[in-house]
Amino acid sequence: MSEKWIADRMHLIDASGIRKVFDLAANMKDPVNLSIGQPHFDTPVPIKKALCDAVNNGKNAYSQTQGIEPLLKLVQDDVDSKYGHEDRKAFVTSGTSGALMLSLSTLVNPGDEVIMFDPFFVMYKHLTSLAGGKSVFIDTYPDFKIDLNKVEDAITDKTKVILFNSPSNPTGYVASEEEVRGLAELAKKHEIALISDEIYKSFCYDAPFVSPAKYNDETIVIDGFSKSHSMTGHRIGYAHGPDYIMQQMIKLQQFTFVCAPHPVQWAAVEAWNYDISHYVTEYKQKRDFMLSELGDEYDIRGPGGAFYMLIKAPWGTATEFVTEAINNNLLIIPGNVFSSKDTHFRLSYAAKEETLQKGVEILRKIVKK
């Protein structure tokens, strides 16, 4: 085998940040794990039953590329009732990651610029690179708020896409309606595609969720069931937006993912009407607990949703602080995995109360050095 066989695009994708964390954590025994980006509860029983029933009833072949009709109807009816856009169409994707890849591959030409907000979900810049685009980062520190003036200043004749995520991974920040509306109108004014990653929209604790699609009828929305219904391994999501863009994404799905997993689509039909409000209440309580326990000793800004906090390291770089945490059997993620800066660390409170309490005790212990 020869290294020269590796395509140039692969060298644009750097997995070293996460790899270093898990190399450090390799020898940890029964760690206090506050690094996991998924719910701590299992997929609800009725949804698992629907999946098993679909398998047992022979729903195991390919589905239509755009998804099964019962699920498509649920999504499309919901989209129509919320937005009333004449041209907005939905289809079922292989997870939100699949939808992100399809949307960026459909929209981005080599050399095009994609604006994203720093800190960002780690996949954004790599999928942009894979599509041949250039990531342009808008600094949102220290409060993670969106400065529309910074966005406008970053726009060039090469800007093709703005990639937006609220509630945010890794910060937990929920953009205000004013920020969302301003961003939506800015994208429309400059004729830039706006992709809204809404996978955490169910988890908003202090204010209602607002989608930029409310103010910009060309917004491409990506959503799914992974976080809301603890279906991360099921790989089921959906996208909606202008029909001419969705048709191109469906065409690309046909020749990549083929379709979302067929039996899982039937589980998603069941999930659609499953009430998750008790989980949302539980995660708000976890958020409030972590803020009350750590807020006096750590600089914590803006975790209004999702189940993350991006916390400023009280000393040293974030990597140095995380190394010390790992030495004390606490697994957290340095912020440079999600950012151009190495000043913060990501904590996930998607964990049992006992685990959160242990994490708090360790963080209190190592706050000063």
GIBELUR-V799256 format. One record per residue. N is the residue number from 0. RES is the residue in one letter. SS is DSSP state (~ for helix, > for strand, _ for the rest). Layout:
{{N/RES/SS} {N/RES/SS}}
This chain:
{{0/M/_} {1/S/_} {2/E/~} {3/K/~} {4/W/~} {5/I/_} {6/A/_} {7/D/~} {8/R/~} {9/M/~} {10/H/~} {11/L/~} {12/I/_} {13/D/_} {14/A/_} {15/S/~} {16/G/~} {17/I/~} {18/R/~} {19/K/~} {20/V/~} {21/F/~} {22/D/~} {23/L/~} {24/A/~} {25/A/_} {26/N/_} {27/M/_} {28/K/_} {29/D/_} {30/P/_} {31/V/>} {32/N/>} {33/L/_} {34/S/_} {35/I/_} {36/G/_} {37/Q/_} {38/P/_} {39/H/_} {40/F/_} {41/D/_} {42/T/_} {43/P/_} {44/V/~} {45/P/~} {46/I/~} {47/K/~} {48/K/~} {49/A/~} {50/L/~} {51/C/~} {52/D/~} {53/A/~} {54/V/~} {55/N/~} {56/N/_} {57/G/_} {58/K/_} {59/N/_} {60/A/_} {61/Y/_} {62/S/_} {63/Q/_} {64/T/_} {65/Q/_} {66/G/_} {67/I/_} {68/E/~} {69/P/~} {70/L/~} {71/L/~} {72/K/~} {73/L/~} {74/V/~} {75/Q/~} {76/D/~} {77/D/~} {78/V/~} {79/D/~} {80/S/~} {81/K/~} {82/Y/~} {83/G/_} {84/H/_} {85/E/_} {86/D/_} {87/R/>} {88/K/>} {89/A/>} {90/F/>} {91/V/>} {92/T/>} {93/S/_} {94/G/~} {95/T/~} {96/S/~} {97/G/~} {98/A/~} {99/L/~} {100/M/~} {101/L/~} {102/S/~} {103/L/~} {104/S/~} {105/T/~} {106/L/~} {107/V/_} {108/N/_} {109/P/_} {110/G/_} {111/D/_} {112/E/>} {113/V/>} {114/I/>} {115/M/>} {116/F/>} {117/D/>} {118/P/_} {119/F/_} {120/F/_} {121/V/_} {122/M/~} {123/Y/~} {124/K/~} {125/H/~} {126/L/~} {127/T/~} {128/S/~} {129/L/~} {130/A/_} {131/G/_} {132/G/_} {133/K/>} {134/S/>} {135/V/>} {136/F/>} {137/I/>} {138/D/>} {139/T/_} {140/Y/_} {141/P/_} {142/D/_} {143/F/_} {144/K/_} {145/I/_} {146/D/_} {147/L/~} {148/N/~} {149/K/~} {150/V/~} {151/E/~} {152/D/~} {153/A/~} {154/I/_} {155/T/_} {156/D/_} {157/K/_} {158/T/>} {159/K/>} {160/V/>} {161/I/>} {162/L/>} {163/F/>} {164/N/>} {165/S/_} {166/P/_} {167/S/_} {168/N/_} {169/P/_} {170/T/_} {171/G/_} {172/Y/_} {173/V/_} {174/A/_} {175/S/_} {176/E/~} {177/E/~} {178/E/~} {179/V/~} {180/R/~} {181/G/~} {182/L/~} {183/A/~} {184/E/~} {185/L/~} {186/A/~} {187/K/~} {188/K/~} {189/H/_} {190/E/_} {191/I/_} {192/A/>} {193/L/>} {194/I/>} {195/S/>} {196/D/>} {197/E/_} {198/I/_} {199/Y/_} {200/K/_} {201/S/_} {202/F/_} {203/C/>} {204/Y/_} {205/D/_} {206/A/_} {207/P/_} {208/F/_} {209/V/_} {210/S/_} {211/P/~} {212/A/~} {213/K/~} {214/Y/_} {215/N/_} {216/D/_} {217/E/_} {218/T/_} {219/I/>} {220/V/>} {221/I/>} {222/D/>} {223/G/>} {224/F/_} {225/S/_} {226/K/_} {227/S/_} {228/H/_} {229/S/_} {230/M/_} {231/T/~} {232/G/~} {233/H/~} {234/R/_} {235/I/_} {236/G/>} {237/Y/>} {238/A/>} {239/H/>} {240/G/>} {241/P/>} {242/D/~} {243/Y/~} {244/I/~} {245/M/~} {246/Q/~} {247/Q/~} {248/M/~} {249/I/~} {250/K/~} {251/L/~} {252/Q/~} {253/Q/~} {254/F/_} {255/T/_} {256/F/_} {257/V/_} {258/C/_} {259/A/_} {260/P/_} {261/H/~} {262/P/~} {263/V/~} {264/Q/~} {265/W/~} {266/A/~} {267/A/~} {268/V/~} {269/E/~} {270/A/~} {271/W/~} {272/N/_} {273/Y/_} {274/D/_} {275/I/_} {276/S/~} {277/H/~} {278/Y/~} {279/V/~} {280/T/~} {281/E/~} {282/Y/~} {283/K/~} {284/Q/~} {285/K/~} {286/R/~} {287/D/~} {288/F/~} {289/M/~} {290/L/~} {291/S/~} {292/E/~} {293/L/~} {294/G/_} {295/D/_} {296/E/_} {297/Y/_} {298/D/_} {299/I/>} {300/R/_} {301/G/_} {302/P/_} {303/G/_} {304/G/>} {305/A/_} {306/F/_} {307/Y/>} {308/M/>} {309/L/>} {310/I/>} {311/K/>} {312/A/_} {313/P/_} {314/W/_} {315/G/_} {316/T/_} {317/A/~} {318/T/~} {319/E/~} {320/F/~} {321/V/~} {322/T/~} {323/E/~} {324/A/~} {325/I/~} {326/N/~} {327/N/_} {328/N/_} {329/L/>} {330/L/>} {331/I/_} {332/I/>} {333/P/>} {334/G/~} {335/N/~} {336/V/~} {337/F/_} {338/S/_} {339/S/_} {340/K/_} {341/D/_} {342/T/_} {343/H/>} {344/F/>} {345/R/>} {346/L/>} {347/S/>} {348/Y/_} {349/A/_} {350/A/_} {351/K/_} {352/E/~} {353/E/~} {354/T/~} {355/L/~} {356/Q/~} {357/K/~} {358/G/~} {359/V/~} {360/E/~} {361/I/~} {362/L/~} {363/R/~} {364/K/~} {365/I/~} {366/V/_} {367/K/_} {368/K/_}}
